[in-house]
């Protein structure tokens, strides 16, 4: 008899036949075989594990954080590859560039959004490239004078050499430039042209001026007063 007729089943396993020994070491019979009974005969069902009908796609962050296991994908079905944002992978200082079947990128490339057929578990490793340094602006504010400049593209956390007013065509008739300051009233950090500042964010340097009266510098005052 077949397993259905005998009422035997085992979830996740496939019936392969009958045997006179539980471990399959005896005489093997298939459903439909004809045997002559001379005594009581016990037949033991023989089983094989059924191959999975679903598979997993594993998104490995490969040095970053995040990732996902997409489980229960029917074997043989088409499957759209997820993006890095979909599976929340990230890595500080790096840009996500796609997926590969090998961590070092020497395997098969799977671009996000591409479609592939899944026949077994598939592990995809995030691929990364070093991000260009984040940049900020250094702004020279004339603070009452004329001229000025914005220096774009200054790398974050880098040294920066301050310019002179002549470099950026800044002036104020009747006033003498005496330096740069991080506050317009001169109460912040003071710098001279040629000094080096450590830049961590957009930075404004305000020109500080001294006004002359009758060519007497003793009568001068900061432009902010």
C-alpha positions as a printed NumPy array, in Angstrom:
array([[  0.   ,   0.   ,   0.   ],
       [  0.931,   3.621,  -0.351],
       [  1.298,   5.978,   2.656],
       [ -2.152,   7.455,   2.05 ],
       [ -3.798,   4.044,   2.156],
       [ -1.863,   3.123,   5.271],
       [ -2.612,   6.489,   6.877],
       [  1.017,   7.388,   7.57 ],
       [  2.544,  10.831,   7.158],
       [  5.367,  12.914,   8.595],
       [  5.339,  16.699,   8.059],
       [  8.471,  17.934,   6.309],
       [  9.338,  14.457,   5.056],
       [  8.71 ,  12.476,   1.884],
       [  7.694,   8.795,   1.999],
       [ 10.168,   6.587,   0.042],
       [  8.881,   3.027,   0.684],
       [  8.649,   0.263,   3.259],
       [ 11.316,  -1.802,   4.963],
       [ 11.361,  -4.743,   7.317],
       [ 13.799,  -2.863,   9.571],
       [ 13.211,   0.614,  11.047],
       [ 16.642,   1.837,   9.936],
       [ 16.157,   0.652,   6.37 ],
       [ 18.674,  -2.172,   6.654],
       [ 16.132,  -4.935,   5.959],
       [ 14.159,  -5.9  ,   2.876],
       [ 12.821,  -2.927,   0.958],
       [  9.365,  -2.821,  -0.6  ],
       [  7.649,  -0.252,  -2.753],
       [  3.916,   0.405,  -2.761],
       [  2.39 ,  -2.035,  -5.235],
       [  4.968,  -4.779,  -4.697],
       [  3.417,  -8.256,  -4.238],
       [  4.71 , -10.453,  -1.44 ],
       [  3.757, -13.936,  -0.169],
       [  3.028, -13.891,   3.546],
       [  4.191, -16.896,   5.555],
       [  4.161, -15.132,   8.921],
       [  3.318, -11.835,  10.528],
       [  5.198,  -9.04 ,   8.793],
       [  5.845,  -5.55 ,  10.097],
       [  6.801,  -2.923,   7.529],
       [  8.376,   0.324,   8.611],
       [  7.809,   3.494,   6.615],
       [ 10.977,   5.047,   5.245],
       [ 11.33 ,   8.81 ,   4.979],
       [ 13.523,  11.511,   3.473],
       [ 13.523,  15.138,   4.543],
       [ 11.493,  17.14 ,   2.057],
       [ 13.54 ,  19.904,   0.415],
       [ 12.345,  23.303,   1.591],
       [  9.738,  24.966,  -0.567],
       [ 10.788,  28.412,   0.669],
       [ 14.132,  30.139,   1.019],
       [ 15.632,  33.139,   2.779],
       [ 17.352,  36.211,   1.409],
       [ 19.796,  37.47 ,   4.02 ],
       [ 20.964,  41.078,   3.848],
       [ 24.31 ,  41.31 ,   5.661],
       [ 25.532,  44.837,   6.599],
       [ 29.148,  43.727,   6.015],
       [ 30.842,  46.049,   8.483],
       [ 27.924,  48.389,   8.89 ],
       [ 24.792,  48.125,  10.988],
       [ 21.242,  47.054,  10.223],
       [ 20.303,  44.315,   7.778],
       [ 17.391,  41.927,   7.36 ],
       [ 16.44 ,  38.286,   6.831],
       [ 13.652,  38.083,   4.269],
       [ 12.162,  34.666,   4.974],
       [  9.506,  32.467,   3.419],
       [ 10.258,  33.299,  -0.204],
       [  8.78 ,  30.565,  -2.471],
       [ 11.549,  28.679,  -4.248],
       [ 11.604,  29.461,  -7.962],
       [  9.754,  32.74 ,  -7.599],
       [ 11.074,  36.061,  -8.819],
       [ 12.25 ,  38.391,  -6.076],
       [ 13.046,  42.142,  -6.168],
       [ 16.288,  43.032,  -4.397],
       [ 15.784,  45.561,  -1.628],
       [ 17.641,  48.842,  -1.27 ],
       [ 19.988,  49.723,   1.565],
       [ 17.34 ,  52.039,   3.002],
       [ 14.741,  49.228,   2.891],
       [ 16.849,  47.063,   5.194],
       [ 18.258,  49.973,   7.204],
       [ 21.964,  49.363,   6.58 ],
       [ 24.379,  52.181,   7.32 ],
       [ 28.057,  52.745,   8.002],
       [ 29.464,  56.061,   9.23 ],
       [ 31.89 ,  57.592,   6.741],
       [ 30.797,  55.275,   3.906],
       [ 28.274,  55.291,   1.055],
       [ 26.233,  52.165,   0.252],
       [ 26.806,  51.063,  -3.375],
       [ 24.839,  47.809,  -3.721],
       [ 24.884,  44.097,  -2.878],
       [ 27.238,  41.237,  -3.681],
       [ 27.291,  37.515,  -2.917],
       [ 30.767,  37.921,  -1.386],
       [ 31.88 ,  40.357,   1.304],
       [ 34.85 ,  41.565,  -0.773],
       [ 32.685,  42.283,  -3.81 ],
       [ 34.2  ,  39.576,  -6.035],
       [ 30.964,  37.601,  -6.345],
       [ 27.749,  38.281,  -8.215],
       [ 26.479,  41.848,  -8.125],
       [ 22.836,  42.446,  -7.22 ],
       [ 21.785,  46.089,  -7.712],
       [ 18.879,  47.275,  -5.558],
       [ 15.649,  47.011,  -7.524],
       [ 16.905,  44.224,  -9.768],
       [ 14.818,  41.029,  -9.949],
       [ 16.182,  37.504,  -9.564],
       [ 14.749,  34.007,  -9.152],
       [ 15.312,  32.425,  -5.749],
       [ 16.155,  28.706,  -5.687],
       [ 17.9  ,  28.501,  -2.311],
       [ 18.999,  30.684,   0.591],
       [ 20.854,  33.735,  -0.705],
       [ 23.158,  35.937,   1.376],
       [ 23.826,  39.417,   0.036],
       [ 26.629,  41.536,   1.502],
       [ 26.392,  45.322,   1.527],
       [ 29.123,  47.012,  -0.494],
       [ 30.588,  50.304,   0.683],
       [ 32.808,  53.072,  -0.634],
       [ 34.475,  55.718,   1.507],
       [ 32.374,  58.878,   1.547],
       [ 34.015,  62.149,   0.586],
       [ 34.656,  64.305,   3.637],
       [ 31.795,  66.45 ,   4.814],
       [ 32.437,  70.083,   4.045],
       [ 31.329,  73.404,   5.515],
       [ 31.626,  77.114,   4.73 ],
       [ 33.915,  79.76 ,   6.195],
       [ 32.233,  83.144,   5.914],
       [ 34.094,  86.459,   6.151],
       [ 31.581,  89.074,   7.315],
       [ 32.638,  92.718,   6.709],
       [ 30.751,  93.728,   9.867],
       [ 30.025,  97.259,   8.654],
       [ 32.638,  97.405,   5.946],
       [ 32.389,  96.388,   2.309],
       [ 33.506,  93.237,   0.554],
       [ 33.635,  89.832,   2.086],
       [ 33.848,  86.211,   0.968],
       [ 32.465,  82.744,   1.595],
       [ 35.024,  79.939,   1.354],
       [ 33.074,  76.818,   0.345],
       [ 34.079,  73.175,   0.641],
       [ 36.226,  73.332,   3.777],
       [ 36.576,  69.782,   5.194],
       [ 35.026,  69.28 ,   8.606],
       [ 37.561,  68.878,  11.436],
       [ 40.419,  70.444,   9.533],
       [ 42.865,  73.307,   9.975],
       [ 42.09 ,  76.52 ,   8.153],
       [ 44.354,  79.535,   7.63 ],
       [ 42.517,  82.83 ,   7.89 ],
       [ 42.776,  85.29 ,   5.032],
       [ 43.635,  88.973,   5.192],
       [ 41.163,  91.744,   4.239],
       [ 43.258,  92.465,   1.148],
       [ 42.852,  88.835,   0.031],
       [ 39.079,  89.205,  -0.036],
       [ 38.866,  92.883,  -1.062],
       [ 37.362,  94.009,   2.239],
       [ 37.655,  97.584,   3.546],
       [ 35.905, 100.354,   5.429],
       [ 36.936, 103.949,   4.675],
       [ 37.974, 105.755,   7.847],
       [ 38.557, 102.506,   9.732],
       [ 41.536, 100.249,  10.282],
       [ 41.126,  96.486,  10.317],
       [ 42.501,  95.009,  13.557],
       [ 41.57 ,  91.331,  13.216],
       [ 38.853,  88.692,  12.969],
       [ 36.493,  87.565,  15.713],
       [ 33.879,  84.853,  16.075],
       [ 31.393,  87.46 ,  17.348],
       [ 30.52 ,  90.78 ,  15.719],
       [ 31.105,  92.759,  18.933],
       [ 34.614,  91.339,  19.318],
       [ 33.849,  89.348,  22.483],
       [ 34.493,  85.959,  20.896],
       [ 37.726,  84.294,  19.845],
       [ 40.142,  86.706,  18.192],
       [ 42.275,  85.788,  15.152],
       [ 44.772,  87.578,  12.979],
       [ 45.223,  86.924,   9.243],
       [ 47.492,  83.901,   8.895],
       [ 46.297,  82.338,  12.138],
       [ 45.067,  78.758,  11.947],
       [ 41.571,  77.868,  13.177],
       [ 40.138,  74.39 ,  13.68 ],
       [ 36.924,  74.167,  11.629],
       [ 34.148,  71.842,  12.865],
       [ 31.062,  73.525,  11.357],
       [ 30.005,  76.517,   9.281],
       [ 32.024,  79.376,  10.736],
       [ 31.596,  83.138,  10.46 ],
       [ 34.566,  85.414,  11.081],
       [ 33.62 ,  89.056,  11.666],
       [ 35.971,  91.892,  10.749],
       [ 36.811,  94.086,  13.724],
       [ 37.564,  97.703,  12.88 ],
       [ 39.129, 100.698,  14.661],
       [ 37.887, 104.159,  13.707],
       [ 40.269, 107.09 ,  13.53 ],
       [ 39.438, 110.748,  14.182],
       [ 41.895, 113.448,  13.087],
       [ 44.414, 110.658,  12.533],
       [ 44.461, 110.017,  16.272],
       [ 44.142, 106.287,  17.031],
       [ 43.454, 107.054,  20.696],
       [ 40.024, 108.223,  19.633],
       [ 39.262, 105.051,  17.781],
       [ 36.597, 102.511,  18.789],
       [ 35.397,  99.096,  17.52 ],
       [ 33.001,  99.393,  14.614],
       [ 30.331,  97.594,  16.613],
       [ 30.049, 100.354,  19.199]])
